[in-house]
Amino acid sequence: MLITLGHNTYSRSEERIIKVEALREDSSYILKTGVREYYGEIYGTHLSLRSASAGRAIYETCNSRYLADKDAYLLLNPGQHYSLTVSPQTGAEGIIIFFADGFAEEVCRSLTAKTTELLDEPQFELAARLEFIQRLYAHDNILSPLLSALLSSLDASRADRGWYEEQLHRIMQQLLRVHWNVRREIAGLPLMRAATREEIYRRVYRARDYIASSIEQPLTLGEMARIACLSPNHFMRSFRQVFRVTPHQYLTALRLEKARSLLDRTEISITEICFLVGFESLGSFSWLFRRRVGMSPEAYRRRKRESRA
């Protein structure tokens, strides 16, 4: 079964909330969401993909935090307890896809099994579950065009049930391509055992997503390491192995990029921007900005204004 729903006006004070517990595990669902404000505790029974087209939503599990916005989609494995928060300052719009139990495994078999095997045994029986890496995924040219097409179709209400069912299969095929690319990344890590590589990858990505979702907060190395369930030194070394930068370098780059966006798009004062993005000193912010961008925050904003004049 496939359903499409639009939630365009509900807020925290209303009762029209997403009840993931009520969705049948043997069915796939597409939800088109538009939320002004929301907070809820949810148990997710499905593998789910969450893509925001506007605004932002914060998902918090027992061990990490994920900021879903227009730059990345979030993949959550089934069996997750999490909270969902949408602030009234940003709201959130987008789509959520819940994949039926066994759907990913069936599509994977159709792509990887021999043709003779598919002919001899056309009926799929779930033998082992496929577990994805739960994390934020930057939009790319593999899966994201399909998500954009799906959202456009929902906005226009111009497709029928059969088209949506086919899109679910196409989206899962591309999601598996992303999954296999991730597996190749894991295999390339300079660690000994395959199980160790995967566990390190999962943990540092969990911390990376937490960092990316918390840049305005005063994060410490110890706090980041706790999210990854690693000692500080082990976490720092492992993070660098995966991302080629240290956790502090990664956090600083995110803060500077956010600051550049605010300088370009808003009239907020430079001092206020400095603290909004998590820097503790205007002097260190200005020095780091000049080092990365090649000019001071004041000069950057002035040049942007002149280019638009």
Secondary structure per residue as TSV (DSSP state, phi and psi in degrees):
chain	resnum	aa	ss	phi	psi
A	1	M	-	360.0	143.0
A	2	L	-	-132.4	132.3
A	3	I	-	-130.7	153.1
A	4	T	E	-124.9	133.3
A	5	L	E	-130.0	148.6
A	6	G	E	-118.2	124.8
A	7	H	E	-117.4	103.4
A	8	N	-	-112.8	-8.9
A	9	T	S	-134.6	-0.8
A	10	Y	-	-79.4	154.1
A	11	S	-	-132.4	179.7
A	12	R	T	-62.1	-29.5
A	13	S	T	-77.6	-10.1
A	14	E	S	-101.1	169.2
A	15	E	S	-98.0	-1.6
A	16	R	-	-83.4	82.4
A	17	I	-	-118.6	161.5
A	18	I	-	-75.8	117.1
A	19	K	-	-103.7	87.2
A	20	V	G	-63.0	-33.2
A	21	E	G	-59.5	-26.1
A	22	A	G	-83.3	-9.2
A	23	L	S	-80.8	134.7
A	24	R	-	-72.3	135.7
A	25	E	T	-68.3	-22.9
A	26	D	T	-90.8	13.4
A	27	S	S	-126.8	152.4
A	28	S	-	-105.5	147.5
A	29	Y	E	-137.2	146.4
A	30	I	E	-120.3	123.4
A	31	L	E	-113.8	127.7
A	32	K	E	-96.8	121.9
A	33	T	E	-117.7	145.2
A	34	G	E	-146.4	107.3
A	35	V	E	-124.0	127.9
A	36	R	S	-80.4	-42.4
A	37	E	S	-158.5	139.1
A	38	Y	E	-162.0	145.4
A	39	Y	E	-145.9	135.1
A	40	G	E	-160.8	149.6
A	41	E	E	-98.5	130.5
A	42	I	E	-134.6	145.3
A	43	Y	E	-112.1	117.8
A	44	G	E	-93.2	118.2
A	45	T	-	-88.7	-15.0
A	46	H	S	-109.7	155.8
A	47	L	E	-65.6	128.7
A	48	S	E	-136.1	147.1
A	49	L	E	-120.5	128.0
A	50	R	E	-122.3	117.8
A	51	S	E	-125.6	121.5
A	52	A	E	-96.0	134.5
A	53	S	E	-99.1	-17.9
A	54	A	E	-158.6	154.8
A	55	G	E	72.3	-159.9
A	56	R	-	-156.1	149.2
A	57	A	E	-133.0	140.7
A	58	I	E	-105.9	121.4
A	59	Y	E	-106.4	128.6
A	60	E	E	-123.3	121.9
A	61	T	-	-98.9	-174.6
A	62	C	S	-66.8	-18.1
A	63	N	S	-133.7	8.1
A	64	S	-	-163.2	178.1
A	65	R	E	-134.8	139.6
A	66	Y	E	-131.2	123.2
A	67	L	E	-97.2	109.4
A	68	A	E	-96.7	118.2
A	69	D	-	-139.6	-165.6
A	70	K	T	-69.2	-11.4
A	71	D	T	-89.0	-16.0
A	72	A	E	-154.5	151.8
A	73	Y	E	-108.4	155.4
A	74	L	E	-110.9	135.1
A	75	L	E	-114.1	122.2
A	76	L	E	-116.9	129.2
A	77	N	-	-73.4	158.6
A	78	P	S	-67.0	160.5
A	79	G	S	81.1	23.8
A	80	Q	E	-101.2	129.0
A	81	H	E	-90.6	129.1
A	82	Y	E	-154.0	162.1
A	83	S	E	-108.9	149.5
A	84	L	E	-122.1	126.1
A	85	T	E	-126.6	127.7
A	86	V	E	-124.9	120.7
A	87	S	-	-85.6	150.9
A	88	P	T	-67.8	-16.7
A	89	Q	T	-70.7	-28.2
A	90	T	T	-116.2	-34.7
A	91	G	-	62.2	-175.7
A	92	A	E	-159.9	138.2
A	93	E	E	-135.2	151.3
A	94	G	E	158.2	-155.4
A	95	I	E	-131.6	149.5
A	96	I	E	-125.9	130.1
A	97	I	E	-114.0	123.8
A	98	F	E	-104.5	120.5
A	99	F	E	-94.3	133.7
A	100	A	-	-59.9	153.4
A	101	D	T	-58.3	124.8
A	102	G	T	88.7	-6.9
A	103	F	H	-63.8	-48.1
A	104	A	H	-61.4	-41.6
A	105	E	H	-66.2	-37.6
A	106	E	H	-66.3	-43.7
A	107	V	H	-65.5	-40.3
A	108	C	H	-61.0	-42.8
A	109	R	H	-62.2	-40.6
A	110	S	H	-65.0	-25.3
A	111	L	H	-90.8	-22.7
A	112	T	H	-114.3	-23.3
A	113	A	S	-76.4	155.9
A	114	K	-	-67.3	150.1
A	115	T	H	-60.3	-38.9
A	116	T	H	-62.2	-37.1
A	117	E	H	-66.7	-40.0
A	118	L	H	-67.1	-33.1
A	119	L	H	-73.4	-41.6
A	120	D	H	-73.3	-32.5
A	121	E	-	-131.2	73.9
A	122	P	-	-69.1	-24.9
A	123	Q	S	-82.0	126.1
A	124	F	-	-86.3	133.7
A	125	E	-	-124.1	124.9
A	126	L	-	-70.7	116.2
A	127	A	-	-105.1	-40.0
A	128	A	S	-143.3	141.3
A	129	R	-	-83.6	144.5
A	130	L	-	-94.0	122.3
A	131	E	-	-108.6	122.6
A	132	F	-	-85.2	163.5
A	133	I	-	-81.0	115.9
A	134	Q	-	-79.1	113.6
A	135	R	E	-171.5	175.2
A	136	L	E	-82.9	137.7
A	137	Y	E	-120.2	122.7
A	138	A	E	-62.7	142.6
A	139	H	-	-61.9	143.2
A	140	D	-	-142.1	-173.1
A	141	N	S	-95.2	10.2
A	142	I	S	-92.3	-58.7
A	143	L	S	-103.4	-35.9
A	144	S	H	-58.4	-38.0
A	145	P	H	-58.7	-35.6
A	146	L	H	-68.3	-38.6
A	147	L	H	-65.2	-39.7
A	148	S	H	-64.3	-41.7
A	149	A	H	-65.3	-38.8
A	150	L	H	-64.0	-45.5
A	151	L	H	-63.7	-41.5
A	152	S	H	-61.6	-39.2
A	153	S	H	-67.1	-39.5
A	154	L	H	-65.5	-39.8
A	155	D	H	-62.6	-37.9
A	156	A	H	-88.3	-14.3
A	157	S	T	53.2	45.0
A	158	R	-	-112.0	2.6
A	159	A	-	-110.9	159.4
A	160	D	-	-106.8	179.5
A	161	R	H	-58.3	-43.5
A	162	G	H	-60.5	-39.0
A	163	W	H	-63.7	-43.1
A	164	Y	H	-63.7	-39.6
A	165	E	H	-62.4	-41.7
A	166	E	H	-64.8	-37.9
A	167	Q	H	-64.4	-35.9
A	168	L	H	-60.2	-42.0
A	169	H	H	-67.2	-42.0
A	170	R	H	-65.2	-41.5
A	171	I	H	-63.5	-41.6
A	172	M	H	-67.1	-37.5
A	173	Q	H	-58.6	-44.4
A	174	Q	H	-72.6	-34.0
A	175	L	H	-63.8	-35.9
A	176	L	H	-66.9	-35.5
A	177	R	H	-60.9	-43.7
A	178	V	H	-61.3	-43.1
A	179	H	H	-60.1	-43.4
A	180	W	H	-69.4	-33.3
A	181	N	H	-63.6	-40.1
A	182	V	H	-63.2	-41.0
A	183	R	H	-61.6	-36.5
A	184	R	H	-67.8	-37.3
A	185	E	H	-61.0	-44.4
A	186	I	H	-63.0	-43.0
A	187	A	H	-63.3	-24.6
A	188	G	T	-87.3	-1.9
A	189	L	S	-70.0	142.4
A	190	P	S	-81.0	62.5
A	191	L	-	-127.3	165.3
A	192	M	S	-76.9	-68.4
A	193	R	S	-91.3	148.0
A	194	A	H	-61.4	-41.9
A	195	A	H	-63.8	-35.9
A	196	T	H	-67.3	-43.0
A	197	R	H	-58.3	-47.0
A	198	E	H	-64.8	-42.2
A	199	E	H	-65.5	-41.2
A	200	I	H	-62.0	-44.2
A	201	Y	H	-59.4	-47.5
A	202	R	H	-59.6	-44.7
A	203	R	H	-70.1	-43.5
A	204	V	H	-71.6	-31.5
A	205	Y	H	-69.2	-35.1
A	206	R	H	-61.0	-42.7
A	207	A	H	-69.1	-40.2
A	208	R	H	-59.7	-44.4
A	209	D	H	-65.5	-36.0
A	210	Y	H	-63.4	-44.9
A	211	I	H	-60.4	-48.7
A	212	A	H	-63.7	-24.9
A	213	S	T	-93.5	0.3
A	214	S	-	-137.5	30.4
A	215	I	T	-65.4	-24.1
A	216	E	T	-80.7	-6.8
A	217	Q	S	-95.7	155.3
A	218	P	-	-79.8	79.6
A	219	L	-	-76.9	140.5
A	220	T	-	-113.2	161.3
A	221	L	H	-59.7	-39.8
A	222	G	H	-62.3	-40.8
A	223	E	H	-65.9	-43.3
A	224	M	H	-61.0	-42.6
A	225	A	H	-64.7	-36.3
A	226	R	H	-64.4	-38.4
A	227	I	H	-61.9	-37.0
A	228	A	H	-83.8	-6.4
A	229	C	T	56.9	46.2
A	230	L	S	-134.2	158.6
A	231	S	-	-68.5	154.8
A	232	P	H	-54.4	-45.4
A	233	N	H	-68.9	-41.0
A	234	H	H	-64.4	-40.1
A	235	F	H	-63.2	-45.2
A	236	M	H	-61.4	-43.2
A	237	R	H	-67.2	-42.8
A	238	S	H	-67.5	-40.9
A	239	F	H	-59.5	-44.3
A	240	R	H	-65.4	-36.0
A	241	Q	H	-63.2	-37.6
A	242	V	H	-82.7	-43.4
A	243	F	H	-108.3	-4.5
A	244	R	S	67.2	10.9
A	245	V	S	-139.4	162.8
A	246	T	-	-80.2	163.2
A	247	P	H	-57.0	-40.9
A	248	H	H	-65.8	-41.1
A	249	Q	H	-63.6	-39.6
A	250	Y	H	-64.7	-46.9
A	251	L	H	-62.3	-43.8
A	252	T	H	-61.6	-42.3
A	253	A	H	-62.2	-40.8
A	254	L	H	-64.3	-43.1
A	255	R	H	-64.2	-41.6
A	256	L	H	-67.0	-38.0
A	257	E	H	-66.9	-40.0
A	258	K	H	-64.4	-41.5
A	259	A	H	-62.1	-42.5
A	260	R	H	-60.9	-40.9
A	261	S	H	-63.9	-41.8
A	262	L	H	-68.3	-37.7
A	263	L	H	-62.7	-35.6
A	264	D	H	-78.6	-38.1
A	265	R	H	-103.5	-13.8
A	266	T	-	-128.7	172.2
A	267	E	-	-107.1	15.7
A	268	I	-	-61.6	141.2
A	269	S	-	-63.7	154.7
A	270	I	H	-63.9	-37.6
A	271	T	H	-62.8	-43.6
A	272	E	H	-66.7	-40.1
A	273	I	H	-60.3	-42.5
A	274	C	H	-51.2	-48.8
A	275	F	H	-81.2	-28.1
A	276	L	H	-61.8	-36.2
A	277	V	T	-93.2	5.3
A	278	G	T	104.0	0.6
A	279	F	-	-78.1	146.9
A	280	E	S	-98.0	-11.3
A	281	S	-	-140.3	130.7
A	282	L	H	-64.9	-35.0
A	283	G	H	-64.9	-45.5
A	284	S	H	-68.2	-35.8
A	285	F	H	-61.4	-47.9
A	286	S	H	-63.9	-40.1
A	287	W	H	-66.1	-44.6
A	288	L	H	-67.3	-38.7
A	289	F	H	-63.5	-45.5
A	290	R	H	-62.0	-40.6
A	291	R	H	-64.0	-36.7
A	292	R	H	-84.8	-41.5
A	293	V	H	-96.2	-24.5
A	294	G	S	96.0	3.4
A	295	M	S	-156.4	165.4
A	296	S	-	-72.3	162.0
A	297	P	H	-57.1	-38.9
A	298	E	H	-62.4	-45.1
A	299	A	H	-67.0	-37.1
A	300	Y	H	-63.4	-47.1
A	301	R	H	-64.2	-40.9
A	302	R	H	-62.9	-42.8
A	303	R	H	-64.3	-40.9
A	304	K	H	-62.8	-41.2
A	305	R	H	-64.0	-42.1
A	306	E	H	-65.1	-36.5
A	307	S	H	-68.5	-25.1
A	308	R	H	-90.3	-12.9
A	309	A	-	-71.4	360.0
